[in-house]
Amino acid sequence: MTEHTELPDALWSGDTGSLSLASRRALVQLLKGPLITSAKHPTIWAAVLSDESALRSRLAEVFLELVLDENAGIAFTRMVQTEADLDIPQVLRTEPLTHIDTLILLHLRSQVAHAVPGERVIVDTGDLFSEVLVYRSVTDTDEAAFRKRFNASVTRLDNKFNLLGATETEGRYEVSPALKHIFDPDTVSAITAEYRRFADTENTGDREDMQ
């Protein structure tokens, strides 16, 4: 049986790991996701910065890369992008987005894209609802139910995905700069074009029904 060498800084009997306790906590949080921010996770954020190279190496072992934006104060993991024909297992848990989730994210991504670098992006849920309402299906006539789904999406993006953060003013949220890393310009353009085609089709069908 192979014997494993226990390092001097072992955290428990039989520990063969080489990362510090703080870096191990950071690694776990990166794997759990969805997002580490300097504001919400200052201790873990400090560990990511101090042990970035080792954390990148550990993540690469399981086909993940570290996305780190020091200016924005964010860090998260994503699957590696390879050109080779590799059979890479799915490591990160994926969450399906609802129709309204996607509409909200597209608008938020555009807000981030047009913001001055380093500037906080704040959105009002009333304005955001008006933007999303444009893409509501003509068969979806219950605005109250649509607003309920909208509110649920905003809550998910805040509490579950950490892409929105509540401000001191009710109904206003700060948008995470991570969106510009999650959705590249080509992806945004493709999804936006698809939704515009959907809206045009809906409107055309509505006019034909009225004739």
BELBELFEN-V454194 format. One record per residue. N is the residue number from 0. RES is the residue in one small letter. OMEGA is omega in radians with two decimals (999 if undefined). Layout:
# BELBELFEN-V454194
N|RES|OMEGA  N|RES|OMEGA
This chain:
# BELBELFEN-V454194
0|m|-3.11  1|t|3.09  2|e|3.12  3|h|-3.13  4|t|3.11  5|e|-3.11  6|l|-3.12  7|p|-3.10  8|d|-3.12  9|a|-3.11  10|l|3.09  11|w|-3.13  12|s|-3.14  13|g|-3.14  14|d|3.11  15|t|3.14  16|g|-3.09  17|s|-3.14  18|l|3.06  19|s|3.12  20|l|-3.12  21|a|-3.13  22|s|3.09  23|r|3.08  24|r|3.12  25|a|3.13  26|l|3.12  27|v|-3.12  28|q|3.09  29|l|3.13  30|l|3.13  31|k|-3.13  32|g|-0.07  33|p|-2.97  34|l|3.00  35|i|3.08  36|t|-3.13  37|s|-3.11  38|a|-3.08  39|k|-3.06  40|h|-3.04  41|p|-3.11  42|t|3.12  43|i|3.11  44|w|3.13  45|a|3.13  46|a|3.10  47|v|-3.12  48|l|-3.06  49|s|-3.09  50|d|-3.05  51|e|-3.07  52|s|-3.13  53|a|3.13  54|l|3.08  55|r|-3.14  56|s|3.13  57|r|-3.13  58|l|3.14  59|a|3.12  60|e|-3.14  61|v|3.00  62|f|3.12  63|l|3.03  64|e|3.13  65|l|3.02  66|v|-3.05  67|l|3.09  68|d|-3.07  69|e|-3.13  70|n|-3.14  71|a|3.14  72|g|-3.12  73|i|3.06  74|a|3.07  75|f|-3.14  76|t|3.03  77|r|3.13  78|m|3.14  79|v|3.08  80|q|-3.11  81|t|3.06  82|e|-3.13  83|a|3.14  84|d|-3.10  85|l|3.07  86|d|-3.06  87|i|3.13  88|p|3.10  89|q|-3.08  90|v|-3.09  91|l|3.08  92|r|3.13  93|t|3.13  94|e|3.12  95|p|3.11  96|l|3.05  97|t|3.09  98|h|-3.11  99|i|3.06  100|d|-3.08  101|t|3.12  102|l|3.13  103|i|-3.10  104|l|3.10  105|l|3.14  106|h|3.13  107|l|3.13  108|r|3.12  109|s|3.11  110|q|3.12  111|v|-3.11  112|a|-3.08  113|h|-3.11  114|a|3.04  115|v|-3.13  116|p|-3.14  117|g|-3.13  118|e|3.09  119|r|3.09  120|v|-3.12  121|i|3.11  122|v|3.08  123|d|-3.07  124|t|3.09  125|g|3.10  126|d|-3.14  127|l|3.12  128|f|3.13  129|s|3.13  130|e|-3.10  131|v|-3.08  132|l|-3.14  133|v|-3.06  134|y|3.11  135|r|3.12  136|s|-3.14  137|v|3.12  138|t|3.13  139|d|-3.01  140|t|-3.12  141|d|-3.09  142|e|3.14  143|a|3.12  144|a|3.11  145|f|3.12  146|r|3.11  147|k|3.11  148|r|3.10  149|f|3.14  150|n|3.12  151|a|3.12  152|s|3.11  153|v|3.12  154|t|3.12  155|r|-3.11  156|l|3.11  157|d|-3.00  158|n|-3.02  159|k|-3.05  160|f|3.14  161|n|3.12  162|l|3.01  163|l|3.09  164|g|-3.12  165|a|3.07  166|t|3.13  167|e|3.14  168|t|-3.13  169|e|3.12  170|g|3.11  171|r|-3.07  172|y|3.01  173|e|-3.10  174|v|3.14  175|s|3.08  176|p|3.11  177|a|-3.10  178|l|-3.11  179|k|3.09  180|h|-3.10  181|i|-3.13  182|f|3.11  183|d|-3.08  184|p|-3.13  185|d|3.12  186|t|3.13  187|v|-3.13  188|s|-3.12  189|a|-3.13  190|i|3.14  191|t|3.13  192|a|3.14  193|e|3.13  194|y|3.09  195|r|3.08  196|r|3.11  197|f|-3.13  198|a|3.13  199|d|3.13  200|t|3.12  201|e|-3.11  202|n|3.12  203|t|3.12  204|g|3.14  205|d|3.14  206|r|-3.14  207|e|3.13  208|d|-3.08  209|m|-3.11  210|q|999
